[in-house]
């Protein structure tokens, strides 16, 4: 008799974002995090640390009753305050071999959802990290050139 194994669900620190632990095996990943009917697009070098960081930032915004209008998660926090979804859920859109592939995919998805009222992202350009090990300077410049030409 076969038994189906239940997925091992991880719940983030801070505001609860749930994710199947099998997603932790993937490196560079593009994630869609749903909060009820609405969603937020984010890239991750490490799925677990990304959802933990988002959960903490969202919890901070909820404790403060909002975030600055230019904060990346301002629409997420406003939506949670209004609609009161109890949890966020993670769906991996895709995974990639390099940071450059990932950031280009993120930009393509942000472009696709820019006018979608269900998308909670407030940035029209993917965030290009400065001074960290996520992406080397050469790939940052490649992305910026690609961004201008697309």
N, C-alpha and C positions, 0 to 999 in steps of 0.2 A: 504494500500500500504506500503510495507516494504522499508525502506531505509537503505543502508549499512553505517555504521558509519566509517568515515575516521580515520585512526590511527593518534594519536597525536605524531608528530615527534619532538624529542629533538635534538638540534645541540650543540655540545660541545664548550667549550671555546678554544681559540687558533685555530689550524688547524681544519677545520670543519669535525667532525665525527658525522654522523646522526644515531639515534637509536629510535625505537618505544618506547614510554614511558611505555608501558605495561611491558617491560623488567626490569624496575626498581623494580618491586615487588619481583623479585627473589634475594635470598641472594648469596651464593657462586655459581658463574657461570663461565663457560668456554666460552670464546667469540672468534669468528673468525671475524676479521675486514678486509674487502676487500677494496683495493685501486686499482680500475680498475680490472684487471685480477689477480693481486697478492694479497696476504693476510698475516695477522699477527695473531698469536695465543696468547691470553693473558687470565689470570684468573682475576676474580674480586670478591671482597667481597661486593662491592657496584658498580653496573654497571655505574651509573651516575658519581661518583667520579673517577672511572677508566678511562672512556672515556674523562672526562675533563682533567685529568692529562696527558693522552697520547696526547691529542690535544695541550696542552701547551708545552710539550716536543718536539713534532714534529715542532710546530711553531718556537720554539727556534732554533732547528736544521736548519730549512729553512732560518731563519734570519742570521744564522752564515754561511750559504752555506755548511753545512755538520756537522757531528759529529765525535768524535774519533772512530777509527776502532773497539774498544772493547765496544762501547756503545750498549745497547740493541736495540735501534731503528735506528742504522746506516743504515741498508738495507732499512728500510721504508723511511727514509729521502732521500737516494740516488734514490730510485724508484720514489718518488714524484717529485724530481728535474728533472729526466729524462723523465718520462711518463706524468707528469702533471695532474694526476687525481684531479678533483676539490673537491672531498669529499671522506671520508671513510664511509663505511656502516657496521653496526654491525649485526651479526647473533649470537644468543645464541646457542652454540652447546649442552649444557646440564647444569643442575644445581644440586647442591649437598647439603647434610645436614651438612657436616663437611669440614673443611679445608684440612684434610688429604685425604679425598676422592677426593677433587678438585685437589690437587697438583699431586696425582697419575694419574688422568685423563689427566691433562695437560701434564705430562711426556709421557703418552701413545700416545697422539696426536703428541707431538714433535717427538717422535720416528718414528711415521708413516710418517711424512712429512719431515724428516731430509734430504732426497735426492731430494725432490721436488723443482724444480727451481721456482715455483710460491710462495713458502713459504718464507717470509721475516724474519723469526726468525733466529738469529745467535747463539742461545744458544742450546746446545745439552742436557743440564740438566735444569730442571725447577729450577728457582731461589728459594732458601730456605731462607726465611727472617730471619734476626738476630735481636734480641732485639725489637720486636714489638708484638702487640697483635693479629696478623693474625693467628699464630699457636703456640701452646705451645711447650715447649722443648721436651717433651715426643713424641709428634707427629712428630716433626722434626727428631728425631732419628729413629722413625719407618719408615719414608719416606726414609731416607738415607740407612737404612738396606734393605728396599724393592728395592731401586734403584740399589744397588750392586748385588742383587740376580736376578733381572729380566732378 
